[in-house]
Structures are given as C-alpha cells and as structure tokens.
Amino acid sequence: MLRKLEYGAFLNGEDRDALLSLPHMNKTVEAHTYILREGDKPTHACLMLSGLTYRHKIVANGARQIVSLHMAGDLVDLQNALLGTADHHVQALTRSDVAFIPLEAIKNIAFDRPAIGQAMWYDTLVDGSIFREWIANVGRRDARTRLAHLFCEYALRMEAAGLGDHNEWELPMTQEVLADCTGLTPVHVNRMLKSLEQDGLISRTRRSVTVRDWKALAAAGDFQSAYLHLPAHKLALTQ
C-alpha cells in the first residue's frame, strides 16, 4: 500500500507511520465471497493483502460486467469514503487476505495529512484512467485485441505490485471471468486464447501464462501503458 501510494505523492516518515498505524481488522475471504454489494452503505474500505478481487456490475438480464481487477496493495473502493453508497459489487476472485479500515479513519488521515490526501486522490484518479481504458477496450477493440490488452495490463500491474514478472505470471481466471472482463462469450475467449498461442505470443499451462513476445502481444492488444501511470522504472523493461 505504501509503495503504491507513494507513486502519487512524497510521504515522509510520519506519513508512513500514520498509514501503518491505521486501525484495521484482518480477514481471510474465500473465492467468490462478496466483500461489498451494490446498495451497501460501507463503513470500511478494503485493502488487499493477498489474492485477487474484482469490481462488477449486474445488468437487468443478469449478465455480469467486470470493470476492474485488484491485487495486493490496492485500496479497493477508496471513493466510498465520500460517496457513502456502493454503486457496484466487489467480489473475491481467489482466496484473499484483506484488511478492513474504517472509512472515518481514512477521511481523517486524508484531511489531517495533505500528502496522504494527495496520494489517495492520485490513486482514485488512476482508477478512473483504468476505467476509461476498459470502456475503450470493450467498446471499440475486436475480441483478440481486447484479450491481449487485458493480459498486458494485468502483467504490468502484477509486476509493479511485486507479484510476478511481466513475461510470466499466474492467471487464476476462468474463461468465464475473462469473458466478463472483455464483454465476450467464454467460447469466443477460448478461440482468442488459441489464436494468441498459435501466433507465438503466449503459452499457457492450467493456471499460468508465459509471454513469448512482449512487443508482439502489446501490438496485438493496442496496448500503451501510459494510462496506468506507473513510475518510469517499472515500465523500462517492457518498452
């Protein structure tokens, strides 16, 4: 969390100590567990310690659209500190360890310590940037490009979080989950995965992906990393 927040502001020792001293309750949640439901009035924010969660919307016909993925270090739904009512669901993709931090404590530290407030503001702005890219991905890219783009984003974010290398990473997502991230059907996802493999861009085992040609995968995904707003040194090896 500290590493990620420091992308957006310089935090001195007192700021770091204040963040690490935030009251919190640790909890392990199993895969598929709802952490937050649309319409809830949350009292705590969720900090990811391990595992993966995702935000999603359910439309009138029951279909699900996943709108973002979250991993260790992410403060999920920081905006609810001010919005008050959840407008989407947050659900565990894998077994996850999370820390629940009271929203009042988050508001207090953000207003009492301007550098922390700036860092949290920056973090929510980056979330907005990623949302915009996901809208463009689902709305205007073809199926193969959507999937390649999702893989590139996931790989860089995993590496930035210290959870893997952009050329090889665990992918604990079913084809149904990938379909709901990209607005496709599971059958179509399966075809596009085979296409990326046959063209030598990736190879797969049951739960992991190896990138065989990063530049080709990025080109196939129409992927430009600027929207992630990661520090330059995090991106150097992927250029």
N, C-alpha and C positions, 0 to 999 in steps of 0.2 A: 504494500500500500504506500509506504513512504517513497519507494523508488518511483512509483507511478505518479504520485502527487508532485514529486519534485521535477517532473517534466514541465509543469506549469508555473512554478514559482520557486524562488530560493527560500528554503526553510532552514532557519538557524537551529542551534541545539535545543533551545527552549521550545521552539515549534515542534520539533521531532518528539521531544519528551512529552509534550502536551498531547500529541496524537497517540503516542503509545500508551498514555495513561487514560485514554477514553474508557468510560465504563462499557463493558460488553459482556455478553453471555455466549459462550461457545456451544455449538450444537452440530451433531452429525445428522445429515438428512439423506435418506435413501434415494436412489434413482426414481424419477417420476413424481417425487413429492412436490406438492405446491408450496412454495415459500411465500407467495403473495398471489392474491386473486383480484381480478378486476372488480372495482367497487369497494375493496377494503379501505379502511382508514388506518394506515400503518402507523405504528408508534416507534418502530425501529427500522434502521437501514441494515442491509445485509452486506457484509464484507466477505468476499470469497477467500478462503484459506487454502482450499484444495478442491479438485474436481471441476465440473463444468455445469453451468446453469444457462438457461435461455429465457428471453422475454418473448411473449407471443400474444397474438390476438385471435379470438374465435369469432367468425362471422356467422350470420343468421342461419346458414345451411349446415353449420357445424364444422366447417373446414377451418384448419389452423394455419396461420401465417407466422412463422418465426421471424422476429425482427432484429434480433441481436444475440450474440453468444458472449458468455462471461466466464472468466477463468481467475486463477489465484491473483490477488492484488486488486481486483475490481471492486469498487464500491457500487453495488447494484442499486439502482433507483435512488440515487442521491437526491434527485429532484423532488421526491416525495417529502423531503424536509420542509418544503414550502408549498407544494401543490395540495397536500392533505389527503386526496382520494386517489387511489391507484386506478389508472386507465388501461391497464393491461395485466397479464398474468406473468409471474416469474416461477419457473419450474426447474427442478434439478434434472439435468441430463444424465449425470452419473452420481454415484455416491459421493457426497461433498461434505467438507467441513466448512462451516460458516461461523462468523461472529456477528451477533445482532447488537447493534449500537443504538442507544436511544436517540431519536430524532432531535430531542431537545438539546442533548449534549453536542450533536453535530451543529445545530444552529448556534449554540453558544460559542463553540470554539471558532466557527467561521466568522462570527461578528467580533469576537474578542481579539482574534489574531488575524490581522488583514492578510498576511502572507498565506495562511492556511485557507482563508476565504477565497483568495485569488486562485490557489491551486485547485480547490474544489470547483470553482466556477469554470476554470480551464477544462477540468475533467468532464463536466457536463457538456461543454461546447464540443469537445472531441466526440462524445456520444452522438451529438447532433450531426456532426460531419459524417460519422459512420452510417447513421440512419439515412442521410441523403444519398450516400453511395449505394446502400442496399436498395433504395427505391429505384435508382437508375439501373441497377443490376437486374432487378426483377421486371422492370417496366420496359427496358429498351435493348437488352442484350439477348442473344439467342441462347439456347439451352446449354450448349457446350461452353460458351463463354461465361455464362453465369457460374457454372460449377468450377471452372478453372479460376475465376476471380475469387470465389469463396475460399478455395484452397490456398491461394496466395495470401489473402488477408489472415486466415487462420494461422498459417505457418509463421508469418512475421509477428503476429501478436503472441503466439506461443514462445517464440524465441525471445522477444522483448521481456516477457514475464519470467524468463529463465527456466522454461518448462520443456525446452526441446531445441532442435536446430531447424532452420527453415527448410533444409533439404531432407529431413526425416523426422516424422512426428507420429504420435498416437492419434487415431481418429475414432473415438468411441461413438460414432454416429451411424445409425441405421440408414438405409436408403430412404426410408420414410422421413426421417429427420432432415436429411439432405434435401429431399423434395420440398418439405415445408419451409426450408430456408430459401429456396430458389424459385418457388412457385411452379414446380414441375410435378409430374407423377413419379412414383418410385420406379416404374418401368422405364420411363424416359431417363431418369438418373442412371439406372443400370446401363443403358445404352451409351450414355455420355462418358461414364467411367471406363467402359471398354474402349471407347474411341480415344480417350486420353492415354490409355495404356498401349493400345495398338500403335499410336503415333510416337511412342517412346518418351512421352513427357513424364509419366509417373509409373510406378509399380506398386502393387498392393499386396499385403497379407490380410489376414482376417480383421485386424484392428490397427494397422499402421500403414502409412504411405511414405514412399521414398520418391523424392523428386529427381528425375533423371536429367532434366534440362530446365533449370530455373528460368532462363531467359525465354525459352520457348513457351513455358507454362504461363509466364507473365504476359507474353504477347497473345497467347490464346485467350487469356482472361481479360484482355484490355485493361490490365492492372497497372495503375500508377499509385505509388504508396503515399503520396503527399497527404491524402485525406486522413491518414492515421495519425499524423502529427507526432511521429516518433523522433527521438533525437537522431541526428545525422549518423552517429557512430553505430546505431542499431541497424541502419539500413545499408551501411557501406558494403557489406559482403553480397548484397543482393542486386547491386546495380550492374 
